[in-house]
């Protein structure tokens, strides 16, 4: 029987507790909002928190079901490695009528739009795009969303939410699907956890906010991974009775990049001997990025160009050599399919344990390459995630002190008392901490004594 790990269950319960606290805090923020922008941002956070709570409860129910006696489907077969996924370059085109966009008449409504991206229990929201009207042809959130530890059988779900900004603020009650899901899952979560979630949901019904409408969805999988931007179908929701009538085109663009673990780290390295026409050649070998790279010396690894590169493709396989056929101990036969041509390599390891280690690593590479497909045939760069908060400047852009000449000129011989004070105040930012502690009265010369003129040189007799 397969049983869920108590540690994993504890982590899910911690996440549910965190989202309950987030929901309670967002509810208070919504009640204190003083303008539409604040209410929109807070309501987006509330919707995202609800989606995460639903995902966590569904995952907890799945684990509870396994504990109650579902057959164990896990096997001893090698499983493909995990990967890091990144979604960027999102573009959702709009399809306005000619009189709306070109003639600038007709539809005068304005909308606020954001997206939810979901893979399993990982859910992220994009930035809010406000004031979407007939003058805008594409909605382009600049977010870069990164998902970690993703399996090759993933399903990435996109949900597009919209709000008509001309409508007045309404009571944001708990969505019906959340309440229905809550009633289904509460029995599997335990009494204490069920009461916490139920109380949080009921308290949220009386909170002020705006109600976003789901207007479109899409699903991506491993077939959509690539180094470039691709176009995908967007399934439009039925919005006939909805206050939102944003004219979507029915397609959207984005870049879905993936980096499997076997592409970003060395799988195995060591010395191997390759059989040639007349003799064996010993090479230092490194398996990474679906390639077996070989150098003459270990010190040349990563510095010089490899002597040879063997591509590990989906059709590659390993055959063990028995004692009667092998010419050298601990040898095996590696068959690779390169450009519809099979190439065989007879390889020998230094010891039996090294042979088993290499065979295990190569077989795991076969599984990874077959599961991740194009993500293992080329290295795909992924962008860094978008920072949640803007970066504020940490240095002063300038002051009156910067514009003041250090040398006296005929134009600045006479300075008013106000100009002198402003110069002293601005120069305080450039002084050392010890100098700033001195009072201004001590640092400034007496008013009766004018500043010395640096261009006058005292005459002395010879």
Secondary structure, 3 states (H helix, E strand, C coil): CCCCCHHHHHHHHHHHHHHHHHHHHHHHHHHHCCCHHHHHHHHHHHHHHHHHHHHHHHHHHHHHHHHCCCCCCCCCCCCCCCEEEEEEEEEEEECCCHHHHCCCCCCCCCEEEEEEEEECCEEEECCCEEEECCCCCEECCCCCEEEEEECCCCCEEEEEEEEECCCCCEECCCCHHHHHHHHHHHHHHCHHHHHHHHHHHHHHCCCEECCCEEEEEEEECHHHCCCCCEEEECEECCCCCCCCCCCECCEEEEEEEEEEHHHHCCCEEEEEEEECCCCEEEEEEEEECCEEEEECCHHHCCCCCCCEEEECCCCCEEEECCCCCCCCCCEEEEEEEECCEEEEEEEECCCHHHHHHHHHHHHHHHHHHHHHCHHHHCCCCCCCCCCCCCCCCCCCCCCCCCCCCCCCCHHHCCCCHHHHHHHHHHHCCCCCHHHHCCCHHHHCCCCCCCCCCCCCCCCCCC
